[in-house]
Amino acid sequence: MRFAIGDTDFLLDGEPHRVLSGAIHYFRVHPDLWADRIHKARLMGLNTIETYVAWNAHAPSPDVFDLTGGLDLGRFLDLVAAEGMHAIVRPGPYICAEWTNGGLPYWLFTDGTVGVRRDEPQFLTAVQDYLDALAPVLVPRQIDHGGPIVLVQVENEYGAYGSDPVYLTKLEQMHRDIGLTVPFTSVDQPMGTMLEDGSLPSLHKTGSFGSRSASRLERLRQAQPTGPLMCSEFWDGWFDSWGEHHHTTSAAASAEDLDVLLAAGGSVNIYMFHGGTNFGFTNGANDKGVYRPIATSYDYDAPLDEAGRPTSKFHAFRAVIERYAPVPELPEWMQPGGSGLEARRTPATDVAVRLDRSTAMGTLLPHLASWTTHDTPPTFDALGAASGFVLYRTEVDLPAGGVLTVGEEVRDRVIVRIAGRPVGVLEREHHDRAIALPPGTGTLELLVEDQGRVDYGPRIGEPKGLIGGVRIDGALLERWTASPLALDPLPDAALEALRAIRPTDEGAPDGDLLAGPVFAHATFDLAEAGDRYLSLPGFRKGVAWVNGFCLGRYWSRGPQHTLAVPGPVLRAGRNEVVVFELHAAASRSVCLRVEPDLGHTEA
């Protein structure tokens, strides 16, 4: 088969073809659920699945390119093909996507000499290696090779970042040189000169917008007089940041804008069809003057929610799509007014769990830390830490106390302790750089959390940690030890140490309280596996795991109050939960809920 760009339409074997696509990021969905999410996209009337490729997920270090498990892009694309659907692939190299560092590996920028998203030799050499690693996955899965891929996007909303046709030309040629033959696209917002700045005459321009479809398409047509109109990011919702409300959009209004787009003859990629979850430490962040880390849930108020269930938006979009294309019949449980639950057995009740084993962070450090010594605090990047936490230590003698200052910036959050006693917190979000220290002698301990690397704008690629050194009363502190904490995954030795702790008795004095930083552990039994949502009432901030799978971060500031636990992570019989609480918890009780709680929907 052949897929091409005609004067007015996309052409599939020479015949006009409308692309009806929905975004599913394979790296945000448990691999055992890929087929389910893809199938439901077809049931909404879509004929194509779009995904970004997260370079940094595949390449945690320069000498590794992982295509296994949840990163098996080839298997994901094969499942798309098995459903009888096409695929759009967006390898970037920059993807934004509210993903840490916009998909760019942190190690690209450790020496500060590599250019970001521009015609710079070191950057382009690394991109070439990345594309070479992707070639065996993408090239044989193009439609003219019998596969599902019909379009490949070059870069991503580049017009909002820069205007470098030399860079884009070289990037386009690198994609061609690995054997990609399908049409190439670009995407930009139809505003100002972004469409022109972010593309080339040889790339088919598409738009990104979620409202005012008629005027957006008019601007797109002005920038590109011929060829099919396409919105390749039809924003049907929005992402959440910690401390904000859960973003939702009107299903009726979004459906109306979709109708206008399709009535104009346009093709579409619905961003997102299913958002999924920022498992582990994969969330990105924004910093447009104020740092805002992205939440763990990437529900996006999409037609298929984080739990994989159809929403009112699913049915509203499906009703629009069936005016322009045939749609499959829905099973009874998916029809409007249905249960929203599949016919397969699903968990019926919430399961309360008491975390009856706990130990201070320091107890597990022999299993989590690998210490090195330094004159000044090294960055995460210099330590080879892509994300998570780094613990810094030095000795102090402060008979009268003092004022601790960080030279340039805290990236991103620091828990300060002296001799094991908590002092306070420094937060990048609040532009904190100073904190008063009480009198004391002993180990000054700074537990620094990377809350997500910036994924958009000029701060992409910046290092993490205590930037500019640490001083007390103006005197530079030296002789540090530092270590990243091995948390994703938790080492087996750490889990064995937790399992060996004697359980606390319920009702004992202070037996239900937790003082952080602390690890807490419990086992629980399930009659059968199924999707669950971990609720942590009374906990403040930290990370949680179930059966060794890192669910991601929780934070009492919300908006979300539950963490998604994919059904394939659970098992019938004995299961295990671990929580790393950074501050304190008023209770040891957590709950495996049947329903998610993504928080309030008004600011």
N, C-alpha and C positions, 0 to 999 in steps of 0.2 A: 504494500500500500504506500501511497505517497500523500504527504500533507504539505500544502503550499499556501502562500499568501497571494490572493487574486486582487483585482482592481477594486472590488467592493466586498468580497467575502473571503473567509478561509476556505480552502478547497481540499476536500478529502477525495482522493482519486478523481480529481477534476470536477467534482460536484460541490456546490455551496454547502458549507457546514458551519453551524453555530456552536461555539465552545461554551458549554455550561459546566463550569468547574467549581470545585470547592476545596478550600485549603485544609489539609490535615498534615501536621508536622510529625513525621514518624518518631522523631526524638522526644516528643512530648506525650507519647502514648505507649503503654506497655505493648511489646511486640505481639503478645498473644491476643491482643484486642484490635490489631490492625484490620483484620478481615472484617470484623464486626462493624467498625467505623466506616470502612470503604463501602460495604454493602448498604448501609443506611444512607450514604450519600447517593447511591444509585436510586434508592427508593424515593428520595426527594425529587428525582428527575434529573440529576446531574449525569453528565457523560464523561467527566474528566476529574482527576484529582491533581491538585497542585501541592508541591512541597518545596520548602527551602532545603538546602544542605548545610548543616552546621559544621564548618571546617574544624573548629576547635574541639567539638565533641569527638570527631574522628581522630584528631591529631593532638593528643594531650602533651606530646613532646615531638621534637623534630624527626625522630627516628621511628615513630609509631604511626600507623594509619589503621584504625580499628574499623572493621566492617562486620562485626559479629553481634549477635544478640539484638539488643534494641537499636543498634547502629547498622543493621544489615539492610542497607538501602536497596540492594538488589532484590531481596525477598519482598520488601515493601512494594516495589514496582511490579514484581511478578504477581502479587496479590491484586494489584490494580488491574493488571491484564486479565487475570482469572475472572474478575468481576465483569469483564467485557468493557472496560473503561480505558480512556486515554490518560496520559500523564503530562503535566508541565513541571519541569525541574528548574529550580532557581539556585544555582551553586554559588552565587555571589561573585567574588569571594566574601564581600560584605553583605550581610543579610538583615541587619537591624533586628526585627522580630522580637524585640524586648528580651532578647537572649544575651547572655553575658558577653561583653565585648563585641556585640554585633556579629558574633560568629568567628571573629578573627582570633587566632591563637595568641595567648599572652606572650609566649616565648619569641614571637616575631620582634617584640619591641624592647627586649630586656637591655640592650646596649644603647638604646636611644638614637640610633643612626638610621633605622629603617623608616622609610616614608609610609604614610597611611593613605591608601586609596589614591595613589598618584603614580606618575611615571618615574619610579625610582627603582634602580636595578635590583637591589636586595629584595624589595617587596615583590617585584614581578618574578624573580627567580623562585621565591617561595610559592607564589601562586602557580607557577608552572609545575612545580613538584606536586602540588595539591591536585591540579587538573589531571596530571599524569596518573595519579593514584585513583582518581574517579573514572578514568577512561574505560577500564575493563567492566565497570558497572553500567555506565551510561551508553557507550557506543553500541553494543549489541542489543540494547533495549530500545533503540529508536524505531519508529514506525516503519521506516524503509528497510529495517532489518527484521521485521516481524514482531517488534516490541510495542509498548504502549506510548513512548515519549513522542509528543508531537511538537512541542515548543521548548526552547531553553532560553532563560532570561540571562542577560549579561549585566553584571553589577546590580545595583538596587537603589532606586530613587537618588541617583547620583546628582541630579540637578539641584537637589536641596543641599548638597555638600560642596560641589565644585563645578568647574567647567574646563575639562581637560580632554579635548578630542584625541590627543596623542595617546594618552593613557587608555581611553576607551577603545581606540583602534587596535592597540597592541593586545588588549584583553580579548577583544573579539577574535583576533587572529589566533591567539592561544587556544581558544575554544575550538576553532576550526581545525587547528593542527593536531588535536588529539583524536580527530575523526568524527566530530559532530557535524551532521549534515542537515538536520531539521532547521526550520526558520528560527532566527534569533529575535528576541524582543528586548525592549527596555521599558521601565515603568517610572513615571513621575507624576506629581500632582499637576493638574491642569491650571496652574497659577503662575503669574509672572512669566519668567523665561525658563522655568524648570524643565519643561518638555524638550526645549531646544538644547539647553545646557547638559542635560543628562543622557543624550542619545547621539546617534550618528545616522546619516542617510541610509546606511545598510542595515540598521536595526529597526524593527517595526515598533513604533511608539504605542504604548498603552498608558492608560490613566489609573490613578489611585484616588478614590473618593468614596463617600458614603451617602451623599445627599446632593441635591441640585443637579441631578443627572443630566438634564437637558443642556444647561449652560456648560457643564463640564465636558460633555461630548462635543459641543460647539467649539470650545477652545481646542480640544484634541483634533478636530477636523481642520481647524485653522492651521495647526502645526503640521498636519499630515493630510494633504488634500485627497489622497487615494488610499485604498486598502481598507480592511475591515476595522470597524470601531470596536475597541475592547477596553473594558475596565478590568484590569487584572488584579486589583485589590479593591473589591467592593466592601467597604468597612461596614459590617452589620452590627458592630458592638464596639467595645473598647476594653483595654487592659486595666487592671487594678494595680495601684501602688499602696504600699503599707501606709496606714494612717488616713487613707481616703475612703470614700464610700465605694460600694460595689457598683460598677458602671453598667447601666442597662439602656437600651434604646427601644423605642416603640416598634413592635412587630409590624403594625399596620403602616407606619410611616416608612420603615425600611422596605416593606413589600411594595409600597407605592413607587418609591424611587427605583426599585428593581424593575417594576413594570414599565416605567418610562424608558429605562435603559434598553430593555428587550424590545419594546415597541419601536424604538429607533433603529432596530436591526443589529444592536450591539451584541457582542459576546461578553461573558463575565467570568471572573473568578471570585467567588464569595469568600471573603477573608473575615472571619474564619467560618468554615463549616463545622469544625469541631476543634476547640482550642487545646484541650488537654491540660497538662500540668508541668510546672517547672520543678521537676524532681531534683533532689540533691541540692547542689549549689549553682544551678544553671540560670537563675533569673538574671536579667539585666538591670539597668538603672538609667534614669535620666538626670542630667544636671544642666539646667538652663538658669544657673544662678543659685538654685537650691537643689541639693541632692535628693532624689526620690527613688528608692529601690523598688523594683517590681515585686508584687506578691507571688506566692508559690502557685496559687491557682491561676491558670490561664483560660478560665471558662469563656471569657470574651463576650458573654451573652450571645453565644452562637446558636444556630438552629439545633445543633446537638450539644447538650450541655456537658460539663466536665464529667458527669457520670455516664455519658453516652446515651442519654435519653432524649427523645424528640421534645422540643418546646413549642410554644405557640408560634414562634418565628419559623420553625420547620414547616408547619402546616400552612402558614401565610405565604412563604416562599414557594412551596410546592403548588399552591393554588395559582400563583402567578405563572410558574414555569409551564404548567399544563395548558396554558393558553397558547403557548408557542412551540411545545414539543410534547411527544407522548411521555407519560410517566407510568411506572409500574404500579400495580395494585398494592396497597398497604396491607400487611397482616393486621388482624383485628386489634391486637394490643397496641399498635402504633397509630391507630386512627384517632382523630380528634375526640376527646371525651373518654378515650381508653385509659387503661391503668398506667400506661407509660412503662410497664414492666414486661419483660419478655416472657414467653411461655415456659422457658426453662426455670428451674427452681431458683429462687432468690432468697436471701436472708430476710426473715420476717420480724425479728426483734433486735433492739440494741443490746450490746453486750458490755456490761460494766467490768472494768479491770482495775485492780489495785496494784500499784507499783510497790511491791513489798520488799524489793532489794534495792539498795542505793549505796553510793560511795562518792566521796569527794573526787573532783577531777584529778587532783594530785595523785590519788591512789592508782589511777590508770595510766598516768603519764609514762611509766616504763614501757607500756604497750603502744602508746600513741605518738611518742616524741622521739626525735633523733636530733640531739643537741649539737650546735656548732657555736663557736665563739667569734665575736666581732668587736671592733672598736666602737662602732656606732650601729644602731639598729638597721639591719638590712631590709630591703623591701621584700614583699612576698615573692616578687618576680626573681630576685637574686637568689632566693632560697628554693626556687623551683616549685612554688606553690601557686597553682592556677586560681585557687579560690579557697573558701572556708575560713580557717582560723590559724593564726600564728601566735605563739606565746613568747614574749620577750621578758628576760629577767636581768636584773643587776642588783648589786648590794648598795644600800644607802645607810647613812647615819644622820638623822635629822632631829637633834635634841629640841629644836624650836619649831619643827615643821618646815614648810616652804611652799613655793608655788611651782608646780610642774607645767612646762610649756612644750608644745610641739612646734617646731620651727615654721613649717609652711602649711601643712594640712593633715588632718586625720582622715585616713581612708581605710575603713569607714566608721568604725565604732570601737571604742576601747573601754574595757572594764579595768579599773585601776585598783590594785590591792597592795598593801604593805604588811609583810609578815603574816600573810594569810587573812588579813582583815580588809573587808571592802571599804574603799574610799569614795568611789563614784564612777561616773561614766562620761566619756567624751564622745560627742556625735558629730560627724561631718554634716549631717542634715541641719544642725543648729549652728554650724560654723564654729564649734567648740575647738579651742586650742590650749586652754589653761584650766588647771584645777588645783585647789588648795590641798596640801598634804598635811596631815596631823603629825605631831612629834612621834618619832618611832625609829627603830633600828632593825634592820633585817633585809629581806628580799623585797625589792620593788618588782611587782609583776604586772605586766600589761598584756591583757588578752585582747588581741585585735581581730575583729571580724571584717572580712571582705563581704559586704552585703549585696554585691552584684556590680560587675564592671559596667561602666557607661556604654550604652549600645547605640547612641545617636549623637552626632555633632562632633565638635572639635576635640572633645575629651576622650574619644576612643583611643585605646592603647596606652593610657596612663598607668604608671605603676601603683601598687597598693602597699599600704603599711603606714609607718610613721614618717611622713615626708618632711625632711629638713632637720632631722635630729631631735633629741629630747634634752631639755635643760631643767635644772632646778635652781631657782633664783638667779637665772642667767648663766650658770655654769654648766657646760656641756657634760652630759653623763656618758661615760665610756665603760669599756669592759662588760659587754653584754653577752649573754647566751640567748639563743633563739631556736625555735623549732616550729615548723608546721605541725598541726595535729592531724593524724591519719584518721579521717572520719568517714570517707566515702570510697570504699566500704570500711566499716569498722573491722579492725583486725580480729582474727579468730581468738588470739590470746586475750584481747580485751573482753570479748564476749564470754570466754571461759571464766575470767576473773569475776565478771558480774554474776554469772550463774552460781559461782561458789560462795557468794555472800550469804550470810545467814539472814533469812527473812525477818522483817520487823513485825511485831504483833500489832494488829489493829486495835486501837483504843489505848495503847501505851502512851505515857507522857511524851508529847512532841512526836508521837509515832506517825502522824499524818502530815507532818511538815517537812519541807525540803529546803535546804539552804544551799545556794549555788556558789560557784559552778559545781554541778553535781550530775552524776549519771544515775538514772533509775531504771529498773528492769522488772519485768513480770512475764509470766506465761499465762496463756488462756486457751481454752478449748472451744472449738467450733464444730457444730454438727455437720456443716458443709461450707465450702468456700463460696464466696461471692463478693462483689464490690462492697466496700465499707468506707467509712469516713471517720478518722480519728479526731475526737474532740478532747481538748485538754483544759477544762474549766479550772480556774485558779492558778494556772501556770502563766508565766510572764513572757519569756522569750527563749527560743532554743531550736533544737533539731530533733526529729523523731525518725525511728527506724521500725519496720515490722519485718520479721524473718530475714533480717540483714539488708533489706531494701531501704535505701534512704528516701523517705517521703519528702524531705525538704524542711524548710524553716516554718516555725509558727511564731506568732507575735500577738500579744493580747490587744494591741492597738487596732487590730483588724485591717481591712474589713472582714476577711474570712475567719471563721471560727472552727473550721475542720480542715484536715488534710486528707486528700484522696488516697485510699488504699486499694489499688487495683485487685480485682478478684484473683488473678493468677498468682499474686504474691502470697495469698492466704492458702491454707490447706485444711481439709477436714482433720479434726484431732487437735494436737498440741501446736500452738503458735507462740511467738515471742515478740515482745515490744520493748524498745529501749528509748529513753528520752534523755537528752542532754539539756538540762535547764540551766541557764546562765545566771539567774538572779535568785529567785525563790518561788516556791509553790505553796499555796495555802492548803493543798490537798494532794494526796497521792493517787486520787481516782481519775482515771481517764475512761473514755467510752468509745467502743467501736459502733458507730451509728449506721443506720440504714440510709438516712437522708443527709446530704451535705448541707452546710450552712455557710454561705458565701458572704453574709453580712448585710448591713442595711444598704439601701439603694438611693439614699438622698444624702447630700453633703451636709 
